[in-house]
Structure formats: structure tokens, C-alpha cells
Amino acid sequence: MQASEKLYKAAEECVKALAQYYDLKNILGRVNERGGRWTVTELEKAVEAISERLGDWFGGEAWDRAWALHVWGFHEAKLDAEAVRIRYPYIERIVNETNKIMKMKSEQT
């Protein structure tokens, strides 16, 4: 359960960072109206916008697996260690790609 949520949280934080990086004003505006609280709706909209930039792998493959970890692995406690393990590479790709993007940004400034 804990591994599922930690992997999901890593993916979620990447979505939030990329929303900032890509300056998704409409989404960030709604988040700011709620004092910085993200809802599933904003996360999904951010994933859609990020997927348009990075490719379908981001939302259609990786995020969907992260969401499964969150719901089925953490909240419902239905995933075993093998189910978590096979989803790990997708989360790793989200994190690695986000790190690359953020590194490029820091090198530009």
C-alpha cells in the first residue's frame, strides 16, 4: 500500500511541476482560488495538457498506471507487490522526463 502511494505521489508532484513549467494558467488559476488545493479534475486537465506536449505515453500510459496505484493500490489495497512492480517503470519515466525538463529549464536561466 505504501509503495503504491509513494509512486503515485511522485507522479502527482511531477504533474504539478509540469503544470507550472508549461504555465497552465487556467488550471493553476483554479488551484490558486482554492488556496493551492488540487482536485482530481485539475490533475486530469493538467495531464491532458502535458500529454499534448510530451506525447500520449504521459497520460494514456504512465498517468493511468499512477492513478491505478493510487486507487487500487493505496485506497482499495487490492494490488500485490508484483502489480506495483510492473507499474514502476511508468512512474520512473514520468519522474525522469520531468527531471530532464526541469534541468533544461535551470540551465537556461
Secondary structure, DSSP 4 states (H G I P E B T S, - for coil): -HHHHHHHHHHHHHHHHHHHHTT-HHHHHHHHHTTT---HHHHHHHHHHHHHHH-HIIIIIIIHHHHHIIIIIIIS----HHHHHHHHHHHHHHHHHHHHHHHHHHHH-
